[in-house]
Amino acid sequence: MLKVKTPKTHRAKRALEKRAPRLASTRPLLPLLVENSKKTLILHGTKTSDVLNAVLTQIHHLKRDNSIRYTKRNDNIRPFESGGEASLEFFSQKTDCSLFVFGSHSKKRPNNLVLGRMYDHHVYDLVEVGVENFKSLESFVYDKKIAPRAATKPFFAFIGEGFESVEELKHLKEVLLDLFRGEAVENINLSGIDRVFVCTAISSTTVFMTHCALRLKRSGTAIPRMELVEVGPSMDLVVRRHRLPNESLKKEAMKTASHQPKKKMKNVHRDLVQGKIGKVYMPDQQVGDMTLTSNIKGLKRERRESKTKNAPKDDQSKKRKTEDQ
């Protein structure tokens, strides 16, 4: 278990609040509902091969603005084993990274990559893949003028029915999108899109992934014609193991809030059992100071009704008096 340290200074408290999830933050000065861009932590296991070192280096190169790489060997990190996540969560909290790539090499699992996501600096989900047929950036020959620029947002192309029907490939698709998508933006310039990640499902467990530059050419219309030029790296990812998040944890991580905060209603609160509860305050009516008169509608109505009831009796008495006379 990680040791929980409480901040002793205001500066340390502000730093922890800045790293906290935005929906859990109560400070009005922090920008609500705006998360910072996800950073990736790249780690090495006890043993790594030359191929795996090249893969980790080029992933760090593709995410140079939002990645942190540690080249020191880590003996006690085993993401799929209980107790082997403590050091990984410690590094995540230290570097404020919500994504990680862990590379290890063994006889049983050669060129092994573990891709994972974190929630509140705890492991959220994991995907373990094996790297095969790796080609580095240097092995591709192309015009350097069309090379993708740094910090540009990529396109993603997922080809194959496996990404919609196979559970392992669907999970891998989600992790790859989070890993390479960069900062979330609302609008983007078309001229700033110069790269594409193409992922092709070869089988139910194998995905061919390559990185291409996007070349825009004239088409005679307002929409340009697009050509793909493979610039690398490219590799085959063979899914070995994966672990989905717990349902309760997934429900908590997927919570969203409206962009416009609800207006607080005075003297109204909610209860789990009774629901919506409100208090109504009535002012003092001061009945003692009211003047009571005989000019009351209720009394007038009673008099009117009594007259109509007694009217026939009076007419009969008048007729009797005339007859006697």
DOTIKOL-919254 format. One line per 10 residues: number of its first residue (from 1); their letters; for each residue x, y, z of C-alpha. Coordinates in nm, 3 decimals, always signed. Example, Ala and Ser with C-alpha at 12.3 -4.5 7.8 and 13.67 -1.06 7.14 Angstrom:
# residues 2
1	AS	+1.230,-0.450,+0.780  +1.367,-0.106,+0.714
# end
This chain:
# residues 325
1	MLKVKTPKTH	+0.000,+0.000,+0.000  +0.116,+0.353,-0.075  +0.172,+0.585,+0.217  -0.068,+0.877,+0.209  +0.102,+1.205,+0.297  -0.097,+1.513,+0.391  +0.036,+1.848,+0.264  +0.206,+2.061,+0.529  +0.230,+2.385,+0.331  -0.012,+2.584,+0.118
11	RAKRALEKRA	+0.209,+2.535,-0.187  +0.199,+2.156,-0.152  -0.178,+2.169,-0.103  -0.221,+2.373,-0.424  -0.001,+2.125,-0.613  -0.216,+1.829,-0.500  -0.538,+2.012,-0.588  -0.400,+2.088,-0.933  -0.337,+1.716,-0.994  -0.673,+1.608,-0.856
21	PRLASTRPLL	-0.962,+1.522,-1.091  -1.151,+1.834,-1.192  -1.492,+1.698,-1.093  -1.363,+1.632,-0.740  -1.213,+1.980,-0.708  -1.412,+2.237,-0.511  -1.186,+2.537,-0.562  -1.357,+2.802,-0.778  -1.026,+2.927,-0.919  -0.948,+2.598,-1.096
31	PLLVENSKKT	-1.093,+2.555,-1.447  -1.384,+2.315,-1.407  -1.436,+2.027,-1.651  -1.104,+2.095,-1.829  -0.856,+1.811,-1.780  -0.493,+1.853,-1.871  -0.352,+1.648,-2.156  -0.271,+1.288,-2.067  +0.098,+1.217,-2.018  +0.257,+0.877,-2.078
41	LILHGTKTSD	+0.507,+0.709,-1.848  +0.754,+0.476,-2.025  +0.928,+0.219,-1.805  +1.171,-0.072,-1.851  +1.142,-0.409,-1.682  +1.413,-0.631,-1.542  +1.529,-0.732,-1.889  +1.462,-0.576,-2.231  +1.578,-0.668,-2.580  +1.720,-0.440,-2.848
51	VLNAVLTQIH	+1.391,-0.450,-3.037  +1.199,-0.352,-2.727  +1.439,-0.067,-2.649  +1.387,+0.067,-3.000  +1.008,+0.041,-2.964  +1.007,+0.231,-2.633  +1.242,+0.496,-2.775  +1.023,+0.561,-3.077  +0.702,+0.571,-2.875  +0.872,+0.835,-2.662
61	HLKRDNSIRY	+0.973,+1.016,-2.983  +0.615,+1.018,-3.115  +0.491,+1.155,-2.782  +0.786,+1.376,-2.703  +0.575,+1.656,-2.555  +0.356,+1.436,-2.334  +0.576,+1.150,-2.222  +0.832,+1.077,-1.951  +1.079,+0.793,-1.993  +1.275,+0.615,-1.721
71	TKRNDNIRPF	+1.557,+0.395,-1.851  +1.645,+0.239,-1.516  +1.555,-0.130,-1.472  +1.260,-0.203,-1.244  +1.256,-0.545,-1.081  +0.943,-0.507,-0.870  +0.691,-0.396,-1.135  +0.452,-0.674,-1.238  +0.127,-0.513,-1.354  -0.084,-0.831,-1.375
81	ESGGEASLEF	+0.019,-0.964,-1.033  -0.123,-0.856,-0.699  +0.124,-0.634,-0.518  +0.324,-0.568,-0.834  +0.140,-0.242,-0.906  +0.263,-0.041,-0.605  +0.578,+0.093,-0.772  +0.386,+0.166,-1.092  +0.127,+0.369,-0.902  +0.403,+0.549,-0.715
91	FSQKTDCSLF	+0.569,+0.658,-1.041  +0.231,+0.762,-1.180  +0.163,+0.984,-0.880  +0.516,+1.124,-0.886  +0.508,+1.222,-1.255  +0.131,+1.291,-1.282  +0.095,+1.043,-1.571  -0.237,+0.875,-1.649  -0.099,+0.640,-1.919  +0.196,+0.402,-1.907
101	VFGSHSKKRP	+0.393,+0.171,-2.135  +0.595,-0.101,-1.962  +0.841,-0.313,-2.160  +0.989,-0.647,-2.053  +1.154,-0.943,-2.223  +1.161,-1.308,-2.115  +1.170,-1.651,-2.270  +0.802,-1.708,-2.204  +0.693,-1.363,-2.327  +0.951,-1.213,-2.565
111	NNLVLGRMYD	+0.931,-0.843,-2.660  +0.644,-0.787,-2.424  +0.462,-0.452,-2.396  +0.203,-0.371,-2.130  -0.019,-0.073,-2.215  -0.237,+0.062,-1.938  -0.441,+0.350,-1.809  -0.462,+0.498,-1.460  -0.751,+0.650,-1.269  -0.670,+0.861,-0.964
121	HHVYDLVEVG	-0.315,+0.716,-0.983  -0.442,+0.358,-0.957  -0.435,+0.100,-1.235  -0.759,+0.120,-1.435  -0.709,-0.140,-1.711  -0.427,-0.333,-1.882  -0.348,-0.475,-2.227  -0.044,-0.697,-2.284  +0.086,-0.732,-2.641  +0.386,-0.891,-2.806
131	VENFKSLESF	+0.585,-0.698,-3.068  +0.670,-0.875,-3.393  +0.807,-0.763,-3.734  +0.919,-0.427,-3.601  +1.051,-0.164,-3.847  +1.201,+0.156,-3.710  +1.178,+0.510,-3.842  +1.525,+0.491,-3.994  +1.436,+0.196,-4.217  +1.185,+0.397,-4.425
141	VYDKKIAPRA	+1.295,+0.613,-4.720  +1.073,+0.909,-4.814  +1.084,+1.279,-4.886  +1.172,+1.452,-4.559  +0.959,+1.754,-4.656  +0.641,+1.557,-4.582  +0.762,+1.430,-4.244  +0.498,+1.488,-3.973  +0.561,+1.786,-3.749  +0.584,+1.761,-3.373
151	ATKPFFAFIG	+0.275,+1.805,-3.153  +0.025,+1.758,-3.438  -0.295,+1.561,-3.390  -0.318,+1.232,-3.581  -0.593,+1.056,-3.770  -0.678,+0.697,-3.673  -0.791,+0.431,-3.918  -0.908,+0.096,-3.774  -0.958,-0.160,-4.050  -1.128,-0.492,-3.982
161	EGFESVEELK	-1.441,-0.632,-3.820  -1.242,-0.755,-3.521  -1.236,-0.407,-3.367  -1.616,-0.427,-3.333  -1.669,-0.794,-3.250  -1.361,-0.924,-3.060  -1.340,-0.809,-2.698  -0.958,-0.803,-2.689  -0.930,-0.590,-3.003  -1.201,-0.351,-2.887
171	HLKEVLLDLF	-1.008,-0.300,-2.565  -0.680,-0.251,-2.754  -0.848,+0.007,-2.977  -0.959,+0.215,-2.676  -0.611,+0.207,-2.522  -0.435,+0.301,-2.849  -0.671,+0.594,-2.900  -0.596,+0.727,-2.551  -0.224,+0.665,-2.596  -0.168,+0.861,-2.920
181	RGEAVENINL	-0.457,+1.106,-2.952  -0.280,+1.393,-2.774  -0.460,+1.695,-2.634  -0.838,+1.716,-2.673  -0.943,+2.014,-2.889  -1.274,+2.136,-3.031  -1.156,+2.282,-3.364  -0.860,+2.189,-3.581  -0.707,+2.331,-3.897  -0.698,+2.093,-4.195
191	SGIDRVFVCT	-0.344,+2.196,-4.284  -0.231,+2.089,-3.936  -0.330,+1.725,-3.995  -0.025,+1.552,-4.138  -0.019,+1.201,-3.988  -0.231,+0.887,-3.970  -0.207,+0.574,-3.753  -0.338,+0.278,-3.951  -0.436,-0.032,-3.750  -0.542,-0.343,-3.941
201	AISSTTVFMT	-0.690,-0.650,-3.770  -0.510,-0.943,-3.935  -0.668,-1.202,-3.704  -0.861,-1.214,-3.378  -0.538,-1.159,-3.181  -0.301,-0.979,-3.421  -0.306,-0.613,-3.528  -0.073,-0.456,-3.783  +0.002,-0.097,-3.681  +0.188,+0.157,-3.894
211	HCALRLKRSG	+0.249,+0.530,-3.892  +0.193,+0.724,-4.218  +0.241,+1.082,-4.330  -0.056,+1.252,-4.494  +0.010,+1.428,-4.824  -0.256,+1.667,-4.958  -0.279,+1.706,-5.336  -0.501,+1.899,-5.571  -0.828,+1.737,-5.670  -1.004,+2.016,-5.859
221	TAIPRMELVE	-1.253,+2.060,-5.573  -1.252,+2.224,-5.232  -1.164,+1.889,-5.071  -0.802,+1.789,-5.144  -0.695,+1.440,-5.245  -0.510,+1.257,-4.970  -0.219,+1.017,-5.011  -0.055,+0.809,-4.740  +0.323,+0.771,-4.724  +0.453,+0.519,-4.471
231	VGPSMDLVVR	+0.712,+0.685,-4.248  +0.726,+0.433,-3.961  +0.747,+0.286,-3.717  +0.543,-0.024,-3.801  +0.492,-0.343,-3.605  +0.260,-0.637,-3.541  +0.089,-0.634,-3.200  -0.017,-0.978,-3.075  -0.264,-0.956,-2.786  -0.164,-1.189,-2.503
241	RHRLPNESLK	-0.354,-1.080,-2.192  -0.589,-0.800,-2.100  -0.775,-0.689,-1.790  -1.090,-0.482,-1.803  -1.178,-0.234,-1.528  -1.419,-0.317,-1.250  -1.780,-0.211,-1.316  -1.798,+0.014,-1.011  -1.464,+0.174,-1.095  -1.569,+0.220,-1.458
251	KEAMKTASHQ	-1.893,+0.387,-1.352  -1.702,+0.625,-1.126  -1.443,+0.707,-1.394  -1.713,+0.777,-1.656  -1.891,+1.038,-1.447  -1.945,+1.367,-1.626  -2.100,+1.696,-1.529  -2.282,+1.957,-1.732  -2.082,+2.258,-1.851  -2.331,+2.492,-1.687
261	PKKKMKNVHR	-2.346,+2.434,-1.312  -2.692,+2.401,-1.162  -2.829,+2.706,-0.989  -2.845,+2.645,-0.618  -3.200,+2.651,-0.482  -3.238,+2.809,-0.144  -3.371,+2.593,+0.141  -3.389,+2.281,-0.085  -3.188,+1.963,-0.037  -3.210,+1.601,-0.148
271	DLVQGKIGKV	-3.234,+1.288,+0.059  -3.170,+0.931,-0.058  -3.490,+0.805,+0.104  -3.735,+1.098,+0.091  -3.605,+1.257,-0.230  -3.635,+1.633,-0.274  -3.705,+1.818,+0.051  -3.773,+2.190,+0.082  -3.855,+2.438,+0.359  -4.120,+2.708,+0.322
281	YMPDQQVGDM	-4.106,+3.013,+0.551  -4.433,+3.204,+0.613  -4.416,+3.562,+0.747  -4.605,+3.661,+1.061  -4.962,+3.743,+0.956  -5.030,+3.978,+1.256  -5.392,+3.878,+1.301  -5.425,+4.079,+1.623  -5.388,+4.410,+1.441  -5.667,+4.341,+1.187
291	TLTSNIKGLK	-5.989,+4.546,+1.214  -6.306,+4.336,+1.219  -6.623,+4.507,+1.080  -6.974,+4.394,+1.007  -6.922,+4.457,+0.636  -6.829,+4.099,+0.557  -6.923,+3.916,+0.242  -7.007,+3.601,+0.433  -7.263,+3.781,+0.647  -7.415,+3.957,+0.345
301	RERRESKTKN	-7.466,+3.626,+0.176  -7.643,+3.487,+0.479  -7.878,+3.790,+0.491  -7.951,+3.760,+0.122  -8.032,+3.393,+0.156  -8.255,+3.456,+0.457  -8.452,+3.721,+0.267  -8.516,+3.490,-0.024  -8.632,+3.216,+0.211  -8.866,+3.441,+0.412
311	APKDDQSKKR	-9.010,+3.623,+0.109  -9.301,+3.378,+0.034  -9.417,+3.377,+0.398  -9.446,+3.758,+0.405  -9.655,+3.759,+0.084  -9.902,+3.510,+0.231  -9.943,+3.712,+0.551  -10.015,+4.029,+0.345  -10.286,+3.846,+0.145  -10.453,+3.725,+0.465
321	KTEDQ	-10.466,+4.080,+0.607  -10.636,+4.216,+0.289  -10.894,+3.936,+0.296  -10.984,+4.011,+0.662  -11.039,+4.376,+0.587
# end
